[in-house]
Amino acid sequence: SFLTRRSSDLLSAHLQSRQETSECLRQFGPPLTDFRSAVVIGAGSISFEMIRYLTERVPIMICPRWVTTRIQPIGIDDVVSYLVAALDEPRSEGKTIDIGSPSIETYRTMMLKYAAQRGLRRPLLQVPVLTPRLSSYWVDLVTPIPASISRPLIEGLRSEVVCSNDLAQQIFPQIKPLTYDQALARALRVPDLAEM
């Protein structure tokens, strides 16, 4: 899950459920470390695959307002590094730790940077009204991601998702997360899962 800077009553159902799951595990499960992240950049991450499919398949993208919401993605290798490091770090127990890359992006910049790294020209035309429901139908049409999955993700894109604490740096100073550009370059070396 991921802590946003907005109050919980403004979170989408998707983001709210992630926070509630964390709270239930903390209350009834074993001691845990709650790592909260935004988009994970790597093959198999649904949010990343949505960026991949939209950028690869749509020559001119019609974009709603949510493409300009600030977001702090993180590379999948860095997520794994935090998970492994937490096994031997007692100071992380019981903590909620936001993890992200050093760069703050938007879906717009993430798609444009994806296109640039792939050598694609992808104009983005922003429109004032395109509801998450309509956006999810569009994603369902041009990607293999069904609307039942894309809709909750797109609803969550209305909320700003950036790190709100620096516990990751305090507790795990040895981990230096990649920038989005670096994580993207690494992710693009892995084939599209739909073609495997």
C-alpha positions in Angstrom: 0.0 0.0 0.0 1.1 3.6 -0.2 0.5 6.7 2.0 -0.8 9.7 0.1 -0.8 13.3 1.2 -4.5 13.5 1.0 -6.8 12.5 3.8 -8.1 9.0 3.8 -11.7 10.1 3.0 -10.5 11.3 -0.4 -8.7 8.0 -1.3 -10.2 5.8 -4.0 -11.7 2.5 -2.8 -8.6 0.7 -4.2 -6.1 2.8 -2.2 -8.4 2.7 0.9 -8.5 -1.1 0.8 -4.7 -1.3 0.6 -4.5 0.8 3.8 -7.2 -1.2 5.5 -5.4 -4.5 4.7 -2.2 -3.1 6.2 -4.1 -2.1 9.4 -5.7 -5.6 9.7 -2.4 -7.4 9.3 -0.8 -5.1 11.8 -3.6 -5.7 14.3 -4.1 -9.4 13.9 -1.0 -10.8 12.2 2.6 -11.2 13.2 5.0 -8.2 13.6 5.5 -6.7 10.2 7.1 -3.9 8.2 4.6 -2.1 6.0 6.3 -0.9 2.8 4.2 1.5 0.8 4.9 2.1 -2.8 3.2 3.7 -5.8 3.7 2.2 -9.3 6.3 -0.6 -9.4 8.3 -0.4 -12.5 8.9 -3.9 -13.8 7.5 -6.6 -16.0 4.3 -8.1 -14.4 3.4 -4.9 -12.4 -0.2 -4.2 -13.7 0.4 -0.4 -13.5 3.6 -0.7 -15.4 2.0 -3.0 -18.0 -0.8 -0.5 -18.5 1.9 2.2 -19.3 3.6 -0.3 -21.6 0.5 -1.3 -23.6 -0.9 2.2 -23.8 2.4 3.7 -25.1 3.2 0.8 -27.4 -0.3 0.5 -29.0 -1.8 4.0 -29.1 -0.2 6.4 -31.6 -2.0 9.5 -30.2 -3.1 9.2 -26.6 -6.3 11.0 -25.4 -5.5 11.7 -21.8 -7.8 12.7 -18.9 -6.8 15.0 -16.0 -5.4 12.2 -13.9 -2.3 11.9 -16.1 -0.9 15.0 -14.4 -1.3 13.7 -10.8 2.1 13.5 -9.1 3.4 10.0 -8.4 6.7 8.5 -7.1 7.3 5.2 -8.8 9.9 2.6 -7.8 11.9 0.0 -9.7 11.0 -3.6 -8.9 14.6 -4.4 -8.0 14.6 -1.7 -5.4 11.4 -3.1 -3.9 13.0 -6.5 -3.6 16.1 -4.9 -2.0 13.9 -3.3 0.7 12.1 -6.6 1.4 15.3 -8.6 1.7 17.0 -5.9 3.9 14.0 -5.8 6.3 14.5 -9.4 7.2 17.7 -8.5 9.1 16.7 -5.0 10.3 14.8 -5.0 13.6 14.4 -1.2 13.5 11.9 -1.7 10.6 9.5 -3.9 12.6 6.1 -2.2 13.2 7.0 0.7 10.9 5.2 2.1 7.9 7.9 3.0 5.4 7.2 4.8 2.1 9.5 3.8 -0.7 10.0 5.4 -4.0 12.5 6.6 -6.6 14.3 9.9 -6.2 12.2 11.3 -9.1 8.6 12.4 -8.9 6.7 11.8 -12.1 3.2 11.9 -13.5 1.6 9.3 -15.7 2.2 11.8 -18.5 5.9 12.0 -18.0 6.1 8.2 -17.4 4.5 7.5 -20.8 6.5 10.1 -22.6 9.8 8.8 -21.1 8.7 5.3 -22.0 8.1 6.4 -25.6 11.4 8.2 -25.8 13.3 5.1 -24.6 11.5 3.0 -27.2 12.1 5.5 -29.9 8.3 6.1 -30.3 6.6 9.4 -31.1 3.5 9.6 -28.9 1.6 12.9 -28.7 -0.6 13.2 -25.7 -3.8 15.2 -26.0 -5.3 16.2 -22.7 -9.1 16.4 -22.4 -11.0 18.1 -19.6 -13.5 15.3 -19.1 -12.8 11.6 -19.2 -14.1 9.7 -16.2 -12.2 6.7 -14.7 -15.0 4.4 -15.9 -14.6 5.6 -19.5 -10.8 5.5 -19.2 -11.0 1.9 -17.9 -13.1 0.9 -21.0 -10.5 2.5 -23.2 -7.7 0.6 -21.4 -9.8 -2.6 -21.7 -10.1 -2.0 -25.5 -6.4 -1.4 -26.3 -4.7 -3.6 -23.7 -5.2 -7.2 -22.3 -6.0 -5.6 -18.9 -9.7 -6.1 -18.1 -11.8 -3.1 -16.9 -12.4 -4.9 -13.6 -8.7 -4.5 -12.8 -7.9 -1.2 -14.6 -10.9 0.7 -13.2 -9.8 0.5 -9.5 -6.2 1.4 -10.6 -7.4 4.4 -12.6 -9.7 5.6 -9.8 -6.6 5.6 -7.6 -4.7 7.9 -10.0 -6.8 10.8 -8.8 -4.8 10.8 -5.6 -1.3 12.1 -5.4 1.0 9.3 -4.4 4.4 10.5 -3.2 6.6 9.5 -0.2 5.5 11.3 3.0 8.3 10.0 5.3 12.0 9.4 5.0 12.2 6.2 7.1 13.6 4.3 4.1 16.6 6.5 4.0 17.0 6.4 7.8 16.7 2.7 8.2 18.1 1.5 4.9 20.8 4.1 3.9 22.6 1.4 1.9 19.7 1.2 -0.6 19.9 3.9 -3.3 16.8 3.6 -5.4 17.1 4.0 -9.2 15.5 7.0 -10.9 12.4 6.3 -13.0 14.5 6.6 -16.2 17.0 4.0 -14.8 14.3 1.6 -13.6 12.5 2.0 -16.9 15.6 1.1 -18.9 16.1 -2.0 -16.8 12.4 -3.0 -17.1 12.5 -2.6 -20.9 15.2 -5.3 -21.1 12.6 -7.8 -19.9 10.2 -8.9 -22.8 6.5 -8.1 -22.7 4.8 -10.8 -20.7 2.0 -11.1 -23.2 4.6 -12.2 -25.8 6.3 -14.8 -23.6 
